[in-house]
């Protein structure tokens, strides 16, 4: 699961490039949803790194629940973006 979380960072430059298109529509720069989407896309690798490091440290000490929490943290940004885009569209 951590490998899948880490592999999503490979596509991050393309998602980062897409953030400029969030603000092209007239009036989109004043919508908080556009800014929240941009923030989630820009901060995606940092959240994945924190989650994977939590899961790795917990796995080394065989703390299963904390390792699962680390994987949840690693994927929370993706889940928030998914819910946000489903709500927006």
Secondary structure by P-SEA (a helix, b strand, c coil): caaaaaaaaaaaaaaaaacccccccccccccaaaaaaaaaaaaaaaaaaaaaaaaaaaaaacaaaaaaaaaaaacaaaaaaaaaaaaac
